[in-house]
Amino acid sequence: MAFAYRQTTPRSPEAEPRETPRVTVPTVSLDGLMVVVIRHWKWVLATVLAFGLGVLIALPFLTSSYEVSASLLVKLGREQTPPPVAGTAQISATPYKRTEDVMSELEILSSPALVERVVKELGVDYFLTEPTPQTLLQKIKAQFKTVTRAVREAWTEVLIWIGLEKRLTPFERVVLTLQGAISTESVKRSDVISVKMFAANPEAGVHVLKRLLELYQAEHIKVFKTPGSTEFLEARVAELREELAAIEAKRRSFGERDAVWDYQEQHKQLLVRRHDALQALTRTKESRSQLVSEITSSEQALAEHPTEKLTQRVEQVSPAVQTLQGRILERKAALSTLRLNFATNSQRVRDEEAQIKELEALLARTQSSFVAQQTFEVSPARNDLERSLTDRRTRMAGVNALASRQAEALAEVEREIDRVAKLGEEARRLDREAAAAEQSYRLFVQRLDEARIQEALDAAEISNVAMIGEPVASVTPVRPRAMLLFLASLGAGLLASLGFFILRDALRPAVHSRDRVAQVLGVPVLVRLPEVRS
């Protein structure tokens, strides 16, 4: 037997308990299975052969499918370069980025829109039309397909009627079927994409897959385009050209209005002039301070001499006049010498002429005569003090005039420095604007050239995705797998037959004791039956 039963009855009637008998629990073992196989080996063999024969009979009626495959290589190309309107133009080819590029291509390739375009171009009839059967087997197979299709359509109508499915047009059915037949995947550790399609007709499958890949490459180029970039860049270049021309016009107008030939050099020369003027003024002030001190000392010394009584008076030409005349002659001689060495309008000549004029004015104000001889009881040094004081005062007048002119010249240099500084700031601002505008103009011109190159490459349909050979169909059908189905049918037949006989033995009633008889029949048993071993 296929089952071993546990003993549930007591060994002696004296030790038999007064309780409801327990139910026998069957257990499956390998020995029991072997017993079933040996006992019913004919039926098991017949079932296995029947399953195998059924599969062999059904195989010719199953639709054969060929595998059409192609490979795409995702190379480094202009698709990895940012478009001309982007901020940078550097190729990014990190390993993670390459994986992302391949996955992006997979998304484009698996787009339902591509499948719909293929079906629209080839037509629904291209996929639904079947070849005319020639042989008897082909006719039987075609009739079988017709019946199967009718049954499937009837079942679909039932599902549509109860609301479990949606009614599809022939175009939609073809698109869904074609989508299910196409599979795409990336080859590990490479930049290759494998595309496969299962088709009943290998020639038609090759044609469909080839057309699909052509549409994919066109869609790939279209996806990586940047629409409107060339028009935008052309408009921006024209605007920058006008802006640059306006800035250049401002610079020319500024140069014609305010002559700043070289701000740095001009500012440097003005600083040198200011330094020289400041040093000259400082020296003049030092000389004036010294003269003031000398005049004060002379006046104090002259004031200390007492006034004496006049005893005799003799008038002569004033020594101051003679001195002034002598100094005027000396200055004129010096002026003649300066005119030989310097220009007429030079600073030295003007200063000398100013001193001569001041001496002449002083001479005009000075008395022409003085008391030449008087009898006084005075110190002989008084006359020397007076002459020295007059000379110092004359020099003081010249020094004051010189200091005034030097101060005015220094102020003029300061005003010129301020003016040049303001003009230099304006010139630098215009230069910065011109440099920025020119840099932007060159950048946009470069990007415009890149955009035009991109358009030319797009027009030539140049991309970084290349097809590795043409799509190729398998030599033999890959579906259905006859050997696998046949072996599976043999295994299914074996399991079905074993399951049937094991289940039948499990459901068949077995009597092993008096209590089991009473339990099955539902009446008390007065006679003890001997136990029967399986």
MOPE-V124224 format. One record per run of one state. SS is the DSSP state (A for helix, B for strand, O for the rest). FROM is the first residue (numbers start at 1). LEN is the number of residues. If there is no record, write none. Layout:
SS/FROM/LEN ; SS/FROM/LEN
This chain:
O/1/2 ; B/3/2 ; O/5/22 ; B/27/2 ; O/29/1 ; A/30/10 ; O/40/1 ; A/41/19 ; O/60/5 ; B/65/10 ; O/75/3 ; A/78/3 ; O/81/14 ; A/95/15 ; O/110/2 ; A/112/11 ; O/123/1 ; A/124/5 ; O/129/7 ; A/136/26 ; O/162/8 ; A/170/12 ; B/182/5 ; O/187/5 ; B/192/8 ; O/200/2 ; A/202/22 ; O/224/5 ; A/229/29 ; O/258/5 ; A/263/41 ; O/304/9 ; B/313/5 ; O/318/1 ; A/319/23 ; O/342/5 ; A/347/19 ; O/366/3 ; B/369/6 ; O/375/6 ; A/381/79 ; O/460/5 ; B/465/3 ; O/468/4 ; B/472/2 ; O/474/5 ; B/479/1 ; O/480/2 ; A/482/26 ; O/508/6 ; A/514/8 ; O/522/13
